[in-house]
Amino acid sequence: MNIIIPMAGLGKRMRPHTLTTPKPLTPIAGKPMVQRIVEDIISGANEAVTEIVFIINPAFGKEVERLLLQVAASLGSKGKIAYQEQPLGTAHAILAAGDSLQGPVFVAFADTLFKAHFKIDPAKDAIIWTQKVEDPSAFGVVKLRADESIEAFVEKPAQFVSDLAIIGMYYFKDGLRLRREMQRLIDEDIRDKGEYQLTDAMDHMLRDGVKFYTDQVEEWLDCGNFSATVYTTGRIMAIKQAAGENMHSASAILEDSVIIPPCFIGEHVRVRHSVIGPNVALEAGCQVENARVSDSIIGENTVIKNTVLSASLLGKHVSYSEAPRVLSLGDFSSQS
């Protein structure tokens, strides 16, 4: 099986962080977001993963490409880099994978983190992962037949059709068939709002007899903006810690400090006279002193002193502190 990861978006809602680091490489408790996604897909595969294709913007640069190939190698697969130079839709992006679209393929967009205990059934023509949502009108949804196969794809239904929202993860038994369907969109210039959409290719496959099924994830975790990413990091730490993943590096030094789980404490982190957590990720090389940090992501080699932080995202090599204050407040005073 090949895994296709479209990730060419510039992540504008995550700026200024994505000016230097593409969003899929944002660290989520010690690992790039895209690595977390691929690891979870591989854990649900019933067959070996031959290739992992990362579809990127050429502007990301060679260092990003090197890191992505390193991710694939660490998971025992061959990594490939493909380019989407113009943002012309989901089908256009996936089609950039070219010859890797053959045999079984798994497509996952790079900001789709999830909690699931799924297994890919290789006998099925296609599987689309979904999540129940309270307001289906904001999502693309699937309408099911009595046998649990998919009858139709409906985009942002004005009236209730289904509460199963499509979350951006797909399995296709015949990748070459998918490739031909997406190429047909390009050749016949079939667009939706100016873009070539995967849903249009799937809809044609459905009407042509391909049997689509759905599987549900337990939790769908968004990384669309910085506050969502901070929340998702907290959930991932809780989920992975419960599953036995070590969240505290042995090289970290904690002095006179309290750690409130879930937290990730990276390599060579040093914490002094501080309270950390819950839901805090301290990436490698961080130094925290005389601080209270909760619900936050702190990037590599960042130094924090004499402060209180909550619901925050600090990048790499940041230095942040608040000047010590000497106060004299009288009775019944209020200071904030």
C-alpha positions in Angstrom: 0.0 0.0 0.0 1.1 3.5 -0.7 0.2 6.5 1.5 -0.4 9.9 -0.2 -0.2 13.0 2.0 -1.3 16.3 0.3 0.3 19.1 2.3 1.0 21.9 -0.2 -1.1 24.6 1.6 0.8 27.5 3.1 -1.1 27.4 6.5 -2.0 31.0 6.5 -4.3 30.6 9.5 -1.2 29.4 11.5 1.0 32.5 10.8 3.5 33.7 11.9 4.5 30.1 12.8 4.1 28.8 9.3 6.4 31.5 7.8 9.3 29.4 8.9 7.8 25.9 9.5 5.2 24.3 7.2 2.1 23.5 9.2 2.4 19.7 8.8 5.9 19.9 10.5 4.5 21.6 13.5 5.6 19.5 16.5 2.8 17.6 18.3 4.4 16.3 21.5 7.8 15.7 20.1 6.9 14.5 16.6 5.9 16.4 13.5 2.2 16.5 12.9 2.5 14.6 9.6 4.5 11.8 11.4 1.8 11.4 14.0 -0.8 11.0 11.1 1.3 8.5 9.2 2.1 6.4 12.3 -1.6 6.0 13.0 -2.4 5.0 9.4 0.3 2.4 9.4 -1.0 1.0 12.7 -4.3 0.3 11.0 -2.9 -1.2 7.8 -3.1 -4.9 7.1 -0.4 -4.7 4.6 3.1 -3.3 4.2 3.5 0.4 3.3 5.8 0.6 0.3 5.8 4.4 -0.3 4.8 7.5 1.5 4.4 10.4 -0.9 4.4 13.9 0.5 2.8 16.5 -1.9 4.3 19.8 -1.1 4.7 23.4 -2.3 8.1 23.8 -4.0 8.6 26.9 -1.8 9.0 24.7 1.3 12.6 24.1 0.4 15.2 21.3 0.5 15.5 21.1 4.3 11.8 20.3 4.6 12.1 17.7 1.9 15.0 16.1 3.8 12.9 16.0 7.1 10.0 14.4 5.3 12.1 11.7 3.7 13.6 11.1 7.1 10.1 10.6 8.6 9.3 8.0 5.9 12.6 6.2 6.5 12.0 6.1 10.3 8.8 4.2 9.6 10.4 1.7 7.3 9.1 3.1 4.0 10.4 4.8 0.9 9.7 8.5 0.9 8.9 10.5 -2.2 8.4 14.2 -2.7 5.9 15.5 -5.3 4.9 19.1 -6.0 1.7 21.0 -6.3 2.7 24.4 -7.7 -0.8 25.9 -7.9 -3.7 25.5 -5.4 -6.1 23.9 -7.9 -8.1 21.6 -5.5 -7.8 18.3 -3.8 -7.9 16.1 -6.9 -5.3 18.2 -8.5 -3.1 17.8 -5.4 -3.5 14.0 -5.1 -2.9 13.6 -8.9 0.6 15.0 -8.3 1.5 11.6 -6.8 1.6 10.2 -10.3 2.8 6.6 -10.7 2.4 6.1 -6.9 -1.3 6.0 -7.5 -1.5 2.3 -8.2 -2.6 -0.7 -6.2 -4.0 0.1 -2.7 -3.6 3.7 -1.7 -4.4 5.6 1.5 -5.0 9.4 1.2 -4.8 11.6 4.2 -4.7 15.4 4.4 -2.0 16.6 6.6 -4.0 18.4 9.3 -6.3 15.4 10.1 -5.3 14.0 13.4 -7.6 11.5 15.0 -8.3 8.9 17.7 -9.4 5.6 16.3 -9.0 1.9 16.5 -9.5 1.1 12.9 -8.3 -1.7 10.6 -8.3 -1.3 6.9 -10.3 -4.0 5.1 -8.4 -4.7 1.9 -11.4 -6.5 0.4 -13.5 -3.2 0.2 -13.3 -1.1 -2.9 -13.0 2.2 -1.0 -13.4 3.4 2.6 -14.0 7.0 3.8 -13.5 7.8 7.4 -16.1 10.0 9.1 -17.0 11.6 12.4 -20.5 12.3 13.8 -21.1 16.0 14.1 -23.8 18.1 15.7 -24.2 20.5 12.7 -23.8 18.6 9.4 -24.6 21.7 7.4 -21.0 22.9 7.7 -19.5 19.7 6.3 -19.5 17.3 3.4 -21.3 14.2 4.6 -22.1 10.6 3.5 -25.6 9.2 3.0 -25.7 5.4 3.8 -27.7 2.5 2.4 -29.3 -0.1 4.6 -26.2 -2.4 4.1 -23.9 0.5 5.4 -22.4 1.2 2.0 -22.4 4.8 0.8 -25.3 5.9 -1.3 -24.3 9.5 -1.9 -21.9 12.3 -1.0 -23.6 15.5 0.0 -21.8 18.8 0.4 -23.0 21.1 3.3 -26.6 19.8 3.2 -29.2 22.5 4.0 -31.6 19.8 5.2 -30.6 16.8 7.3 -29.2 14.0 5.2 -26.6 12.5 7.6 -24.5 13.5 10.5 -21.4 11.6 9.3 -18.9 14.2 8.2 -16.0 13.4 5.9 -12.8 14.1 7.8 -10.1 13.8 5.0 -9.0 10.2 5.2 -9.6 7.7 2.3 -8.7 4.2 1.3 -8.9 3.0 -2.3 -8.2 -0.6 -3.3 -7.4 0.5 -6.9 -5.2 3.6 -7.0 -4.9 3.5 -10.7 -8.7 3.8 -11.1 -8.7 6.8 -8.8 -5.9 8.3 -10.9 -7.9 7.9 -14.1 -11.0 9.5 -12.5 -9.0 12.5 -11.3 -7.3 12.9 -14.7 -10.7 12.9 -16.3 -11.6 16.0 -14.2 -8.5 17.7 -15.6 -9.1 16.6 -19.2 -12.7 17.6 -19.2 -12.1 20.7 -17.0 -14.7 19.7 -14.4 -14.3 22.1 -11.5 -16.2 23.2 -8.4 -15.6 26.8 -7.5 -12.7 26.9 -9.8 -11.0 23.8 -8.4 -10.7 20.0 -9.2 -12.2 18.2 -6.3 -11.7 14.6 -5.1 -15.4 14.4 -4.2 -16.3 14.8 -7.9 -14.0 11.9 -8.8 -15.5 9.8 -6.1 -19.0 10.6 -7.0 -18.4 9.4 -10.6 -16.8 6.2 -9.3 -19.8 5.6 -7.1 -22.2 6.1 -10.0 -20.0 3.7 -12.0 -20.4 0.9 -9.5 -17.5 1.3 -7.1 -18.7 0.3 -3.6 -17.8 2.9 -1.0 -18.0 2.2 2.8 -17.5 4.3 5.8 -15.6 3.8 9.0 -15.9 6.2 12.0 -13.1 7.6 14.1 -13.7 8.1 17.8 -12.3 11.6 17.8 -11.4 14.0 15.0 -8.8 16.5 16.0 -8.3 19.7 14.0 -5.1 21.7 13.5 -6.6 24.5 11.4 -5.3 27.4 13.6 -3.1 27.9 16.6 -5.7 27.6 19.3 -7.1 24.3 17.7 -3.5 23.0 17.5 -2.9 23.7 21.2 -6.1 21.9 22.1 -5.2 19.0 19.8 -1.8 18.6 21.2 -3.3 18.2 24.7 -5.6 15.5 23.5 -2.9 13.7 21.6 -0.7 13.7 24.7 -3.5 12.3 26.8 -4.3 9.6 24.2 -0.7 8.5 23.6 0.2 8.5 27.2 -2.8 6.3 28.0 -1.6 4.0 25.2 1.8 3.7 26.8 3.9 6.2 24.9 6.6 7.8 27.0 6.0 11.5 27.3 9.0 12.4 29.5 12.6 12.3 28.3 15.2 10.8 30.6 17.5 13.7 29.8 15.2 16.4 31.1 16.1 18.1 34.4 13.3 19.1 36.8 14.2 21.1 39.9 11.7 22.0 42.6 8.9 21.8 40.0 5.5 20.2 39.6 4.3 18.5 36.4 0.6 18.1 36.0 -0.2 15.5 33.3 -0.7 15.2 30.5 2.5 16.9 29.5 5.3 16.2 27.0 8.8 17.0 28.3 11.4 16.8 25.5 15.1 16.0 25.5 17.4 18.2 27.5 14.5 20.3 28.8 15.3 22.1 32.1 12.5 23.3 34.4 13.2 25.1 37.7 10.8 26.4 40.3 7.8 26.1 38.0 4.4 24.4 37.6 3.9 22.9 34.2 0.6 21.5 32.9 -1.9 20.3 32.3 -1.7 20.0 28.4 1.8 21.4 27.9 4.4 20.3 25.4 7.9 21.5 26.1 10.0 20.6 23.0 13.7 19.7 23.1 16.0 22.2 24.7 13.4 24.4 26.4 14.3 26.2 29.7 11.5 27.2 32.0 12.2 29.1 35.3 9.9 30.6 37.9 6.9 30.1 35.6 3.4 28.7 35.5 2.5 27.2 32.1 -0.7 25.4 31.1 -2.4 24.4 27.8 0.5 25.5 25.7 3.1 24.4 23.1 6.6 25.7 23.7 9.0 25.2 20.7 12.6 23.9 20.7 15.3 25.8 22.6 12.8 28.4 23.9 13.5 30.1 27.2 10.7 31.3 29.5 11.2 33.0 32.8 9.1 34.8 35.5 5.8 34.5 33.8 2.4 32.9 33.6 1.3 31.4 30.2 -1.9 29.7 29.2 -3.4 28.8 25.8 -0.2 29.9 24.1 2.0 28.7 21.2 5.6 29.8 21.2 7.9 28.9 18.4 11.6 27.8 18.3 14.4 29.8 19.9 12.0 32.3 21.6 13.1 34.2 24.7 10.2 35.4 26.8 10.2 36.8 30.3 8.4 39.4 32.4 10.4 41.9 34.4 10.3 41.3 38.2 8.0 43.8 40.0 8.1 45.3 43.5 4.6 46.0 44.7 3.1 47.9 47.6 -0.7 47.5 47.6 -2.9 48.8 50.4 -6.0 47.2 51.9 -8.9 46.4 49.6 -6.7 46.9 46.5 -7.3 45.1 43.2 -4.5 44.4 40.7 -4.8 42.6 37.3 
